Amino acid sequence: MHFWSFTPIALLELTFLAVLHGAKWTYNGPEGEHHWSKHYPYCGGAFQSPIDIQSKLLRFDPTLLPIEVQNYNLSPNEQLTLGNNGHSVQISLPSKMYISSLPHRYTAAQLHFHWGSYGRAAGSEHTVNSRQYAAEMHVVHFNSDKYHNMSMAVDKSDGLAVLGVLIEVGEFNQAFEQFLRFINGIKYKDQRIQMPGFNIRALLPARLDEYYRYDGSLTTPPCYPSVLWTVFRNHVTISRQQFQALATTLYSSHAQDSAAVPLKGNYRKPQLADSRVVLVSFKEGRGLRGIHTVTSPLTRRQIVKQLLVGDLADLADEGLYRLLPSGSEKLRVGMKEDLKDLQSENRAKSKQQTLNPSLRKKGQTNRSVGKSGLAEDELSYVSLEHRVFHQLKLSHREHQLVQALRDAVFPELNLKSYLDCKSDLALPAIRHILRGRPTDEALELDRSLTKALMNQGNMSTALKHILPMTHHGSLSPATVPREPQSQSYPHPWLLPMEWED
């Protein structure tokens, strides 16, 4: 999706949206996270972060490479900006720092923290099986192969990559002391000071080969779903005194404000999974017995290609299992060599790119599904918001912006994430593909999928309004009679969004 030239009316609408996006937000109270979507509609949308990284979401991916970071050991002669933006403490990072082990080069922009409060050392955004850590650090990078700066990348579906580090109270951490000793100089909002550079790598866990990987969003407004998340499995520790310094020194108010507002509890609560899975680079360890291996991307592309150009009647009659995660064991028969080949190919590419960074820009494709085939350009969320807002305004339905954006974005994100192995294929995404197919064939497959879902017997009330066909696609409504509960299709993956969580 690309930007277009704006008419005077469109410019007025952009001004209106810009004013809205300058709205004040907090973590609690009348401007807290439950109200963010009033001014920042993507905050109520799809593929939001953080999430609770539950064991049932995990899929082992043997092709995931260890994270490699470059130029993270900064000299004390390099000056960094330490600031208080009213929502967190933030350190600007030089552009020479980057991640070299991803398909694109992701250049560092800044790092910041989320934490609890003086009496509650529980403030991480991501949780692991509902366990919340004391704090969390995010090292934010942008896709510098495609975008000139962070501002251009932040609203693109392939724009950002963030390293998440879980922090627990324990042993003293000398690396954290390198900036904590300066935070008295940024007690109030918008205060900034210069500080000497230090080894940013020392803030990360010792092992960078064990991590969780999923597609998600910014955890603060405007909540664009533009982040490739890497959350390290192993946490780091800071001392009780270091945590208290972080949790009690800063204020979210300006120095001249009459009432000082402490900066604490600055974390967003876990969001819905939205059919996503979490890839893991490790298979051993506590609670990981029986973890599924992710289906090959090659197989996933074949499935989507069949939906695009294959025989849908045969798929509806006999090949429905190909769309279902429970059929992954069948799909994986004969796919081990595919996985080995893909892993070897990724490692070879990584080595070549390290030796010759110019190779990164050659032959790279986005694997999301579009009307023309298996690839399309990245989504631009600002452009999409402007277009949807304009369409709704013509019919006086501006209040439906949050849901309209979710309906527009979810299928696109789900398909891209599915092809990259980071989600299951949800019903709205399948219907999105089927919109270009012959109606009778598409309806037959849709009827089979809907029947499988309705046979679950424990379908939530919130889900019933999308069955049969509704606004998620352009197919004609299909009347599907209720049948006695069947055990033939025990596939809760068909839930397009996990509203019941």
C-alpha positions as CSV (number, residue, x, y, z in Angstrom):
1,M,0.0,0.0,0.0
2,H,1.4,3.4,-1.0
3,F,0.7,7.0,-0.2
4,W,-1.3,9.1,-2.6
5,S,-1.8,12.8,-3.3
6,F,-4.3,14.5,-1.1
7,T,-7.3,16.7,-1.9
8,P,-8.1,19.7,0.3
9,I,-10.9,17.6,1.9
10,A,-8.5,14.8,2.6
11,L,-5.9,17.2,4.1
12,L,-8.6,18.4,6.5
13,E,-9.3,14.8,7.5
14,L,-5.6,14.2,8.0
15,T,-5.4,17.3,10.2
16,F,-8.3,15.9,12.2
17,L,-6.6,12.6,12.6
18,A,-3.3,14.2,13.5
19,V,-5.0,16.1,16.3
20,L,-6.5,12.9,17.6
21,H,-3.2,11.1,17.5
22,G,-1.7,13.8,19.6
23,A,-4.1,12.9,22.4
24,K,-2.7,12.4,25.9
25,W,-2.6,8.8,27.1
26,T,-1.7,7.1,30.4
27,Y,-1.7,3.6,31.7
28,N,-4.5,4.0,34.2
29,G,-7.5,6.3,34.8
30,P,-9.8,8.0,32.2
31,E,-6.9,8.1,29.6
32,G,-5.7,4.6,30.5
33,E,-5.2,1.6,28.2
34,H,-8.8,0.7,28.0
35,H,-9.5,4.0,26.4
36,W,-6.5,4.2,24.0
37,S,-8.6,3.0,21.0
38,K,-10.8,6.1,21.2
39,H,-7.9,8.2,19.8
40,Y,-5.6,5.5,18.5
41,P,-7.8,2.9,16.7
42,Y,-5.1,0.3,16.2
43,C,-4.9,-0.1,19.9
44,G,-8.3,-1.9,19.7
45,G,-7.2,-3.8,16.6
46,A,-5.5,-7.0,15.6
47,F,-2.2,-8.6,16.5
48,Q,-1.6,-6.5,19.5
49,S,1.2,-6.8,22.1
50,P,2.2,-7.8,24.7
51,I,0.9,-11.3,25.0
52,D,1.0,-14.1,27.6
53,I,3.5,-16.6,26.1
54,Q,1.6,-19.8,27.0
55,S,2.9,-23.3,26.4
56,K,-0.1,-24.1,24.2
57,L,1.0,-21.4,21.8
58,L,4.6,-22.6,21.3
59,R,5.8,-24.2,18.1
60,F,9.5,-25.2,17.7
61,D,11.1,-23.8,14.6
62,P,14.5,-25.5,13.8
63,T,15.3,-22.7,11.2
64,L,15.5,-19.9,13.8
65,L,19.0,-18.6,14.0
66,P,20.8,-17.2,17.1
67,I,20.3,-13.5,17.4
68,E,23.4,-11.6,16.2
69,V,23.9,-8.0,17.2
70,Q,26.6,-5.8,15.8
71,N,28.5,-2.8,17.3
72,Y,26.6,-3.0,20.6
73,N,29.8,-2.4,22.6
74,L,29.9,1.4,22.6
75,S,32.9,3.5,23.7
76,P,32.6,5.9,26.7
77,N,33.6,8.6,24.3
78,E,30.3,8.2,22.5
79,Q,27.6,10.3,23.9
80,L,24.1,8.9,24.4
81,T,20.9,10.8,25.3
82,L,19.1,9.6,28.4
83,G,15.6,11.0,28.6
84,N,12.3,10.8,30.5
85,N,9.4,11.0,27.9
86,G,6.7,10.8,30.6
87,H,6.0,7.2,29.9
88,S,9.4,5.6,30.4
89,V,13.1,6.2,30.6
90,Q,14.7,6.0,27.2
91,I,18.2,5.8,25.8
92,S,18.9,6.9,22.2
93,L,21.1,4.5,20.3
94,P,23.6,5.2,17.4
95,S,22.7,3.9,14.0
96,K,25.9,1.8,13.7
97,M,24.2,-0.7,16.0
98,Y,22.1,-3.3,14.2
99,I,20.7,-6.9,14.2
100,S,22.4,-9.0,11.5
101,S,20.5,-12.3,11.8
102,L,17.1,-11.3,10.4
103,P,16.1,-11.3,6.7
104,H,16.6,-7.5,6.6
105,R,19.0,-5.3,8.5
106,Y,17.3,-3.8,11.5
107,T,19.1,-0.7,12.8
108,A,18.9,0.3,16.5
109,A,17.0,3.4,17.4
110,Q,16.4,3.4,21.2
111,L,15.8,1.2,24.2
112,H,13.4,1.8,27.1
113,F,11.9,0.1,30.1
114,H,8.6,-1.0,31.7
115,W,8.4,-1.7,35.4
116,G,6.1,-2.1,38.4
117,S,6.0,0.0,41.5
118,Y,7.7,0.4,44.9
119,G,5.5,-2.2,46.6
120,R,5.1,-4.5,43.6
121,A,8.1,-5.8,41.7
122,A,5.9,-7.0,38.8
123,G,5.9,-4.8,35.7
124,S,7.0,-6.8,32.7
125,E,4.7,-6.5,29.7
126,H,5.2,-10.0,28.3
127,T,4.3,-12.8,30.7
128,V,5.3,-16.5,30.5
129,N,2.5,-18.8,31.4
130,S,1.0,-15.9,33.4
131,R,4.2,-15.2,35.3
132,Q,5.0,-11.5,35.3
133,Y,8.6,-10.4,35.9
134,A,9.7,-7.3,37.7
135,A,10.5,-5.3,34.6
136,E,11.2,-5.5,30.9
137,M,13.6,-3.8,28.5
138,H,12.8,-3.2,24.8
139,V,15.6,-2.5,22.3
140,V,13.8,-1.0,19.3
141,H,15.2,-1.4,15.7
142,F,13.8,-0.4,12.4
143,N,14.1,-2.0,8.9
144,S,16.9,0.2,7.4
145,D,17.0,-1.8,4.2
146,K,13.7,-0.4,3.2
147,Y,13.1,2.8,5.3
148,H,15.4,5.8,6.0
149,N,14.4,6.3,9.6
150,M,12.3,5.1,12.5
151,S,9.5,7.6,11.6
152,M,9.0,6.1,8.2
153,A,9.2,2.5,9.4
154,V,7.0,2.7,12.5
155,D,3.6,2.3,10.6
156,K,4.8,-0.4,8.1
157,S,4.0,-4.1,8.6
158,D,7.6,-5.0,8.2
159,G,9.0,-1.9,9.8
160,L,10.2,-2.8,13.3
161,A,12.1,-5.5,15.2
162,V,12.2,-5.4,19.0
163,L,14.3,-7.4,21.4
164,G,12.5,-8.0,24.7
165,V,14.5,-8.7,27.8
166,L,12.7,-9.9,31.0
167,I,14.1,-8.5,34.2
168,E,13.9,-10.1,37.7
169,V,15.0,-8.8,41.1
170,G,18.2,-10.7,42.2
171,E,21.9,-10.0,41.8
172,F,23.3,-6.6,41.2
173,N,23.8,-5.7,37.5
174,Q,26.8,-3.6,36.7
175,A,25.6,-2.9,33.1
176,F,22.4,-1.4,34.4
177,E,24.3,0.8,36.7
178,Q,25.9,2.5,33.7
179,F,22.6,4.5,33.2
180,L,20.8,4.2,36.5
181,R,23.5,6.4,38.1
182,F,22.3,9.3,35.9
183,I,18.5,9.0,36.2
184,N,18.3,11.7,39.0
185,G,19.0,14.1,36.1
186,I,15.8,13.2,34.3
187,K,13.3,13.0,37.2
188,Y,10.6,14.9,35.3
189,K,8.9,14.6,31.9
190,D,10.9,15.9,28.8
191,Q,14.1,16.2,30.7
192,R,17.2,14.9,28.9
193,I,20.9,14.6,29.7
194,Q,24.0,13.3,27.9
195,M,25.8,10.2,29.2
196,P,28.8,8.2,28.1
197,G,28.4,5.1,25.9
198,F,28.8,1.6,27.4
199,N,28.4,-2.0,26.4
200,I,24.7,-2.3,25.4
201,R,25.3,-6.1,24.8
202,A,25.8,-6.5,28.6
203,L,22.2,-5.5,29.1
204,L,21.1,-8.6,27.2
205,P,21.1,-12.2,28.5
206,A,24.2,-14.2,28.0
207,R,22.5,-16.6,25.6
208,L,21.0,-15.1,22.4
209,D,20.1,-18.4,20.8
210,E,17.0,-19.1,23.0
211,Y,14.0,-16.9,22.4
212,Y,10.3,-16.6,21.6
213,R,9.3,-15.1,18.2
214,Y,6.0,-13.7,17.1
215,D,4.3,-11.0,15.1
216,G,2.9,-8.1,17.2
217,S,2.6,-4.4,17.8
218,L,3.9,-1.4,19.6
219,T,2.8,-1.7,23.2
220,T,2.0,2.0,23.5
221,P,-0.1,4.3,21.3
222,P,-0.5,4.3,18.3
223,C,-0.2,0.5,18.7
224,Y,0.7,-0.2,15.0
225,P,1.0,-4.0,14.5
226,S,4.5,-3.4,12.9
227,V,6.8,-5.3,15.2
228,L,8.6,-8.6,14.8
229,W,9.0,-9.6,18.5
230,T,12.0,-11.5,19.9
231,V,11.6,-12.1,23.6
232,F,14.6,-13.9,25.1
233,R,13.9,-17.0,27.1
234,N,16.4,-16.2,29.8
235,H,15.9,-13.2,32.0
236,V,18.5,-10.9,33.5
237,T,18.6,-9.7,37.1
238,I,19.0,-6.3,38.9
239,S,19.3,-5.8,42.6
240,R,16.5,-4.7,44.8
241,Q,18.1,-1.2,45.2
242,Q,18.4,-0.9,41.4
243,F,14.8,-1.8,40.9
244,Q,13.7,0.7,43.5
245,A,15.8,3.4,41.8
246,L,14.0,2.7,38.6
247,A,10.5,2.5,40.2
248,T,10.7,5.5,42.6
249,T,13.0,8.2,41.0
250,L,11.0,9.3,38.0
251,Y,7.8,11.3,37.4
252,S,5.4,11.4,34.5
253,S,4.7,15.1,35.1
254,H,6.7,18.2,34.3
255,A,8.9,19.9,36.8
256,Q,6.7,23.0,36.8
257,D,3.4,21.0,37.4
258,S,1.7,21.7,40.7
259,A,1.3,18.0,41.5
260,A,4.1,15.5,40.9
261,V,2.8,12.2,39.3
262,P,5.1,9.2,39.9
263,L,6.2,7.2,36.9
264,K,5.4,3.7,37.8
265,G,3.3,0.7,36.6
266,N,4.0,1.7,33.0
267,Y,3.1,-1.7,31.4
268,R,0.3,-2.8,29.1
269,K,-1.7,-5.8,30.0
270,P,-1.5,-9.0,27.8
271,Q,-3.6,-8.9,24.6
272,L,-5.5,-11.5,22.6
273,A,-3.6,-14.1,20.7
274,D,-5.6,-13.5,17.5
275,S,-4.8,-17.0,16.0
276,R,-1.0,-16.3,16.5
277,V,1.4,-18.9,17.6
278,V,4.8,-18.3,19.2
279,L,7.8,-19.8,17.5
280,V,10.6,-20.9,19.8
281,S,14.3,-21.6,18.9
282,F,14.7,-24.3,21.5
283,K,12.9,-27.6,22.1
284,E,14.3,-28.8,25.4
285,G,13.5,-27.6,28.9
286,R,10.8,-27.6,31.5
287,G,7.2,-27.7,30.2
288,L,8.3,-28.2,26.6
289,R,7.6,-31.9,26.2
290,G,5.5,-32.7,23.3
291,I,5.9,-29.3,21.7
292,H,4.9,-29.3,18.1
293,T,7.3,-28.6,15.3
294,V,6.1,-25.9,13.0
295,T,4.8,-26.9,9.6
296,S,7.2,-26.0,6.7
297,P,6.7,-22.6,5.1
298,L,6.9,-24.4,1.7
299,T,3.8,-26.5,2.7
300,R,2.0,-23.4,3.9
301,R,2.6,-21.7,0.6
302,Q,1.2,-24.7,-1.2
303,I,-1.9,-24.6,0.9
304,V,-2.5,-20.9,0.1
305,K,-1.7,-21.5,-3.5
306,Q,-4.4,-24.2,-3.6
307,L,-6.9,-21.7,-2.1
308,L,-5.9,-19.1,-4.7
309,V,-6.0,-21.3,-7.8
310,G,-6.7,-24.9,-6.8
311,D,-9.9,-27.0,-6.9
312,L,-11.9,-25.7,-4.0
313,A,-14.6,-28.4,-4.3
314,D,-12.0,-31.1,-3.8
315,L,-10.5,-29.2,-0.9
316,A,-13.9,-28.8,0.7
317,D,-14.7,-32.5,0.2
318,E,-11.4,-34.2,1.0
319,G,-8.6,-31.7,1.7
320,L,-10.0,-29.7,4.6
321,Y,-7.5,-31.2,6.9
322,R,-4.8,-29.3,5.0
323,L,-6.1,-26.1,6.5
324,L,-6.1,-27.5,10.1
325,P,-3.2,-27.5,12.5
326,S,-4.2,-30.9,13.7
327,G,-3.4,-32.2,10.3
328,S,0.1,-30.9,10.6
329,E,1.4,-34.4,11.5
330,K,0.2,-35.6,8.1
331,L,1.6,-32.5,6.4
332,R,5.0,-33.0,8.1
333,V,5.3,-36.5,6.5
334,G,8.2,-36.1,4.1
335,M,8.8,-32.4,5.1
336,K,11.8,-33.1,7.3
337,E,14.1,-32.7,4.3
338,D,12.3,-29.4,3.5
339,L,13.0,-28.1,7.0
340,K,16.7,-29.2,6.8
341,D,17.1,-27.6,3.4
342,L,15.4,-24.4,4.6
343,Q,17.6,-24.3,7.7
344,S,20.8,-24.8,5.7
345,E,19.7,-22.1,3.2
346,N,19.0,-19.6,6.0
347,R,22.4,-20.3,7.6
348,A,24.1,-19.9,4.2
349,K,22.3,-16.6,3.5
350,S,23.1,-15.3,7.0
351,K,26.8,-16.1,6.5
352,Q,26.8,-14.4,3.1
353,Q,25.0,-11.4,4.4
354,T,27.5,-11.0,7.2
355,L,30.4,-11.1,4.8
356,N,28.6,-8.9,2.2
357,P,25.8,-6.8,3.6
358,S,24.8,-5.6,0.1
359,L,23.4,-9.1,-0.5
360,R,20.6,-8.3,1.9
361,K,18.8,-6.1,-0.6
362,K,18.8,-8.7,-3.3
363,G,16.0,-11.3,-3.7
364,Q,14.1,-10.3,-0.6
365,T,10.3,-10.7,-0.9
366,N,7.4,-10.0,1.4
367,R,5.4,-13.2,1.7
368,S,2.0,-11.8,2.4
369,V,-0.9,-12.8,0.1
370,G,-2.4,-10.3,-2.2
371,K,-5.0,-10.3,-5.0
372,S,-2.3,-10.9,-7.6
373,G,-0.6,-13.9,-6.0
374,L,1.6,-14.9,-3.1
375,A,3.3,-11.5,-2.5
376,E,2.4,-7.9,-2.1
377,D,3.8,-4.7,-0.6
378,E,3.9,-4.0,3.1
379,L,0.9,-2.5,4.7
380,S,1.1,1.2,5.6
381,Y,-1.2,1.7,8.6
382,V,-1.4,5.5,8.5
383,S,-2.5,5.3,4.8
384,L,-5.0,2.6,5.6
385,E,-6.4,4.5,8.5
386,H,-6.9,7.6,6.3
387,R,-8.7,5.7,3.6
388,V,-11.0,3.8,6.0
389,F,-11.8,6.9,7.9
390,H,-12.7,8.7,4.7
391,Q,-15.0,5.8,3.6
392,L,-16.7,5.7,6.9
393,K,-17.2,9.5,7.0
394,L,-19.1,9.4,3.7
395,S,-21.7,7.1,5.3
396,H,-21.5,8.8,8.7
397,R,-20.1,5.8,10.5
398,E,-16.8,7.3,11.9
399,H,-17.6,5.7,15.2
400,Q,-16.9,2.2,13.6
401,L,-13.3,3.0,12.8
402,V,-11.8,0.6,15.3
403,Q,-13.7,-2.4,14.1
404,A,-13.4,-1.4,10.4
405,L,-9.6,-1.2,10.7
406,R,-9.5,-4.6,12.5
407,D,-11.7,-6.2,9.8
408,A,-9.4,-4.8,7.1
409,V,-6.1,-5.6,8.8
410,F,-6.7,-8.9,10.4
411,P,-6.8,-11.1,7.2
412,E,-3.7,-9.4,5.8
413,L,-1.7,-9.8,9.0
414,N,-3.0,-13.4,9.5
415,L,-2.0,-14.5,6.0
416,K,1.5,-12.9,6.2
417,S,2.0,-14.4,9.7
418,Y,0.7,-17.8,8.6
419,L,3.2,-17.9,5.7
420,D,6.0,-17.0,8.1
421,C,4.8,-19.8,10.4
422,K,3.8,-17.4,13.2
423,S,0.0,-18.0,13.2
424,D,-2.7,-20.5,12.3
425,L,-4.9,-19.8,9.3
426,A,-8.1,-18.2,10.6
427,L,-11.5,-18.2,8.9
428,P,-11.6,-14.5,8.0
429,A,-8.2,-14.9,6.3
430,I,-9.5,-17.9,4.3
431,R,-12.5,-15.9,3.3
432,H,-10.3,-13.0,2.3
433,I,-8.5,-15.3,-0.2
434,L,-11.8,-16.8,-1.5
435,R,-13.2,-13.5,-2.5
436,G,-11.6,-13.8,-5.9
437,R,-12.8,-17.4,-6.5
438,P,-16.0,-18.7,-8.2
439,T,-18.8,-18.2,-5.8
440,D,-20.2,-21.8,-5.9
441,E,-16.8,-23.3,-5.1
442,A,-15.9,-20.7,-2.5
443,L,-19.3,-21.1,-0.8
444,E,-18.9,-24.9,-0.7
445,L,-15.5,-24.6,1.1
446,D,-16.9,-21.8,3.4
447,R,-19.8,-24.1,4.2
448,S,-17.5,-26.9,5.2
449,L,-15.4,-24.7,7.4
450,T,-18.4,-23.1,9.0
451,K,-19.9,-26.5,9.6
452,A,-16.7,-27.7,11.3
453,L,-16.8,-24.6,13.6
454,M,-20.5,-25.0,14.5
455,N,-20.0,-28.6,15.4
456,Q,-17.8,-27.5,18.3
457,G,-20.8,-27.1,20.5
458,N,-19.1,-24.7,22.8
459,M,-19.1,-21.8,20.4
460,S,-19.0,-18.4,22.2
461,T,-21.9,-16.0,21.9
462,A,-19.5,-13.3,20.6
463,L,-18.5,-15.7,17.7
464,K,-22.0,-16.6,16.5
465,H,-22.6,-13.2,14.9
466,I,-20.0,-14.0,12.2
467,L,-21.5,-17.3,11.3
468,P,-22.7,-17.7,8.6
469,M,-20.9,-15.3,6.4
470,T,-20.7,-11.6,7.4
471,H,-18.6,-8.5,6.8
472,H,-15.3,-10.5,6.9
473,G,-15.7,-11.3,3.2
474,S,-17.7,-10.6,0.1
475,L,-19.3,-14.0,-0.3
476,S,-23.0,-14.4,-0.3
477,P,-24.5,-15.6,3.1
478,A,-24.6,-19.4,3.5
479,T,-27.2,-21.0,5.6
480,V,-25.7,-23.8,7.6
481,P,-28.1,-25.9,9.7
482,R,-27.1,-27.0,13.1
483,E,-26.3,-30.7,13.4
484,P,-25.7,-32.9,16.4
485,Q,-22.3,-32.3,18.0
486,S,-19.6,-34.2,16.2
487,Q,-16.1,-35.1,17.1
488,S,-15.0,-35.1,13.5
489,Y,-13.6,-31.5,13.6
490,P,-12.2,-30.7,17.0
491,H,-10.5,-27.6,15.7
492,P,-10.7,-24.5,18.0
493,W,-8.2,-22.9,15.6
494,L,-11.2,-21.8,13.5
495,L,-11.9,-19.0,16.0
496,P,-11.0,-15.9,14.0
497,M,-10.3,-13.9,17.1
498,E,-10.0,-15.2,20.6
499,W,-12.7,-13.2,22.1
500,E,-13.4,-15.8,24.8
501,D,-10.0,-15.3,26.4
